[in-house]
Amino acid sequence: MGFDRGILVGVSWPSNTWTYGGAQTNAAASKALLSACGQVVTRLRAHAGRPVRATLFCHSMGNYLLSTSLVNGATLPPIDSIFLLAADVDYALWDPKSTSYPQGVAVAKAARHLYVLYTPNDTVLGDSGWVNWVYRLGYYGAKSVAQLPKNVSQIDYSAWGNDPYCLDYVPYSYYNTLAGTGALIHSSSKFVPDLISFQNHALRNLPQSSLDVPAARDLARLVSLVSVPWTPGKPAARKRAPATKAPGG
């Protein structure tokens, strides 16, 4: 959770289980944790005594925790932005015909603006699609762009989310697991400077037309983003990993 660039609140839920289904069960049962996060925001705002922006970052199954908790009664104070990173949730979240639609409605109402970052290079979410028998939002993007709520933007970051590019930035420990290099892409939105730069500029409320391409090319510039104007550019010329598809829902 990011709080007006001044305070970062890390939130951990019991995700370390032996099975994927066990992690989903724990996520769905963590609504009290999400409400507690909301209480932290409320208290910090009261202490500040002035309007303060609050941003929520959810990664992977953390998005499942968010969506299921909200639809099951968890409460949050007004949130300015929510970033859905590598979201392990149904890609039909905003399809009125989907059983996941109530979750999508709840998430869209939770913040002024939502940002979905996805890539079909994420083989972790590709495998999750097989397990759940439906594409995941962080893998495919929304099932229908036309159905996206007006406050939701989504970006395919495949040009940055690929093996050769992410190897430069994602710590080895993040993909030295059973998931292999799939976890490399799955974790990239938290480490690759271009993607962090995009999130930074989105938080600065730049026009939507300027959010199509991330910026910073190195960590030094990333550190100075607050004072350096952002100019959209092209991604580094690196070979893009082949995309794979999961079964459709």
C-alpha positions in Angstrom: 0.0 0.0 0.0 1.4 3.4 -1.0 0.4 6.4 1.0 1.0 9.8 -0.7 4.7 8.7 -1.5 5.4 9.2 2.2 4.4 6.0 3.9 4.5 2.4 2.6 2.5 -0.2 4.4 3.4 -3.8 3.5 0.6 -6.3 3.9 1.1 -10.1 4.1 -1.6 -12.7 4.1 -1.2 -16.5 4.7 -0.4 -17.5 1.1 2.3 -20.0 1.9 0.4 -23.3 1.4 1.1 -26.6 -0.2 -1.6 -26.2 -2.8 -3.0 -23.5 -5.1 -6.5 -24.2 -3.8 -5.3 -23.7 -0.2 -3.9 -20.3 -1.1 -7.2 -19.4 -2.8 -9.1 -20.5 0.3 -6.9 -18.4 2.6 -7.2 -15.4 0.4 -11.0 -15.6 0.3 -11.0 -15.8 4.1 -8.9 -12.7 4.6 -11.5 -10.0 4.4 -10.7 -8.9 8.0 -7.2 -8.2 6.9 -8.3 -6.0 4.0 -10.7 -4.0 6.3 -7.7 -3.6 8.7 -5.7 -2.0 5.8 -8.6 0.4 5.3 -8.5 1.3 9.0 -4.8 2.1 8.7 -5.5 4.5 5.9 -8.3 6.2 7.8 -6.1 6.7 10.9 -3.2 8.0 8.9 -5.4 10.5 7.1 -6.9 11.6 10.4 -3.4 12.1 11.8 -2.3 14.1 8.8 -5.3 16.5 9.2 -5.4 17.1 5.5 -6.5 15.4 2.3 -3.9 12.6 1.5 -3.9 10.3 -1.5 -3.9 6.5 -0.8 -2.9 3.8 -3.3 -3.4 0.1 -3.1 -1.0 -2.3 -4.9 -2.2 -5.9 -5.3 -0.1 -8.6 -6.9 -1.1 -12.0 -8.2 -3.6 -13.7 -5.8 -3.6 -10.5 -3.7 -6.1 -9.4 -6.3 -8.3 -12.4 -5.6 -8.1 -11.5 -1.9 -9.2 -7.9 -2.8 -12.1 -8.9 -5.0 -13.5 -11.7 -2.9 -13.2 -9.7 0.3 -14.9 -6.6 -1.0 -17.8 -8.6 -2.4 -18.1 -10.4 1.0 -18.3 -7.4 3.2 -14.8 -6.0 3.6 -14.7 -2.2 3.7 -12.2 0.4 2.5 -12.2 4.2 2.9 -12.0 6.1 -0.4 -8.9 5.0 -2.3 -7.4 7.1 -5.1 -5.8 4.3 -7.2 -5.6 0.5 -7.2 -2.9 -1.3 -9.3 -3.9 -4.8 -10.3 -0.5 -6.4 -11.0 -0.3 -9.9 -12.5 -3.9 -10.3 -11.3 -4.8 -13.9 -10.6 -8.5 -13.4 -11.1 -11.1 -14.2 -13.7 -10.5 -12.2 -16.9 -14.3 -11.8 -17.2 -14.4 -9.7 -14.0 -16.3 -7.0 -15.8 -18.5 -9.2 -17.9 -22.2 -8.9 -16.7 -22.7 -12.5 -17.7 -19.8 -13.8 -15.6 -20.1 -15.2 -12.1 -17.2 -13.0 -11.1 -19.0 -9.8 -12.2 -20.0 -8.8 -8.6 -16.3 -8.9 -7.7 -15.5 -6.7 -10.6 -18.2 -4.2 -9.6 -16.9 -4.1 -6.1 -13.3 -3.5 -7.1 -14.2 -0.8 -9.6 -16.2 1.1 -6.9 -13.3 0.8 -4.4 -11.1 3.4 -6.1 -11.1 6.5 -8.3 -9.0 4.7 -10.8 -7.8 1.2 -11.5 -4.8 0.1 -13.5 -4.5 -3.4 -14.9 -1.0 -4.6 -16.0 -1.0 -7.8 -17.9 1.1 -9.9 -20.3 0.6 -13.3 -22.0 4.2 -13.9 -21.3 3.3 -14.7 -17.7 3.4 -18.5 -17.6 2.5 -18.6 -13.9 -0.9 -17.1 -14.8 -1.1 -19.2 -17.9 -0.9 -22.3 -15.7 -3.5 -20.7 -13.4 -5.8 -20.5 -16.4 -5.6 -24.3 -16.7 -6.2 -24.8 -13.0 -9.2 -22.4 -12.9 -10.4 -23.3 -16.5 -10.6 -19.6 -17.4 -8.1 -17.0 -18.5 -6.6 -14.8 -15.8 -6.9 -11.0 -15.9 -3.1 -10.5 -15.5 -2.5 -12.9 -18.4 -5.1 -12.0 -21.0 -6.4 -8.6 -19.9 -10.1 -8.0 -19.6 -12.3 -10.3 -21.7 -13.8 -7.3 -23.4 -12.3 -3.9 -23.5 -15.7 -2.5 -24.3 -17.0 -3.7 -20.9 -14.3 -2.0 -18.9 -15.7 0.5 -16.4 -14.7 4.1 -17.2 -12.3 4.2 -14.3 -10.3 1.2 -15.4 -7.2 1.3 -17.7 -5.3 -1.7 -18.8 -1.8 -2.0 -20.3 -0.2 -5.0 -22.0 3.4 -4.7 -20.8 4.8 -7.6 -22.8 7.5 -5.4 -24.4 9.0 -5.2 -20.9 7.6 -8.4 -19.4 9.8 -10.9 -21.1 12.7 -13.2 -20.1 15.7 -11.3 -21.5 14.5 -7.9 -20.3 13.4 -9.0 -16.8 16.6 -11.0 -16.1 18.4 -7.7 -15.7 16.2 -6.6 -12.8 14.3 -9.4 -11.0 16.3 -11.0 -8.2 17.3 -14.6 -8.8 15.6 -15.7 -5.7 12.2 -14.8 -7.2 12.4 -17.3 -10.0 14.7 -20.0 -8.5 11.5 -21.9 -7.5 9.3 -24.7 -8.9 7.7 -22.0 -11.1 11.0 -21.4 -12.8 11.4 -18.4 -15.2 7.7 -18.1 -15.2 8.0 -16.4 -11.8 10.5 -14.0 -13.4 7.8 -12.4 -15.6 5.2 -12.8 -12.9 7.2 -10.7 -10.5 8.5 -8.1 -13.0 6.0 -5.4 -12.3 7.6 -5.0 -8.9 11.2 -4.6 -10.1 11.6 -3.5 -13.8 12.3 0.2 -13.7 10.1 0.9 -16.8 7.1 -0.6 -15.1 7.8 1.1 -11.8 8.1 4.3 -13.7 4.8 3.8 -15.3 3.1 3.3 -11.9 4.9 6.4 -10.6 3.6 8.6 -13.5 0.1 7.1 -13.3 0.0 8.2 -9.7 0.9 11.7 -10.8 -2.4 11.8 -12.7 -0.9 12.3 -16.1 -3.4 12.3 -19.1 -4.4 8.8 -20.2 -2.8 9.4 -23.6 0.6 9.6 -21.9 0.3 6.3 -20.1 0.8 4.1 -23.1 4.5 3.7 -22.8 6.6 3.4 -19.5 9.6 5.7 -19.2 12.9 5.3 -17.2 15.7 3.5 -18.8 17.9 3.1 -15.7 17.7 3.1 -11.9 19.4 6.5 -11.6 16.7 8.2 -13.6 14.1 6.3 -11.7 15.3 7.8 -8.4 15.0 11.3 -9.9 11.6 10.8 -11.5 9.9 13.3 -9.1 11.8 16.2 -10.6 12.4 14.9 -14.2 9.6 15.5 -16.7 8.5 12.3 -18.4 8.6 11.8 -22.1 7.0 8.7 -23.6 9.6 6.6 -25.4 10.1 3.2 -27.0 11.0 0.0 -25.0 14.6 -1.3 -25.3 15.1 -3.4 -28.4 15.2 -6.8 -26.8 13.9 -10.1 -28.1 10.4 -10.8 -26.8 9.6 -14.2 -25.3 6.9 -16.2 -27.2 3.5 -15.9 -25.7 1.4 -18.9 -24.7 -2.3 -19.3 -24.3 -4.4 -20.9 -21.6 -7.8 -22.4 -22.1 -10.6 -19.9 -22.7 -13.4 -19.4 -20.3 
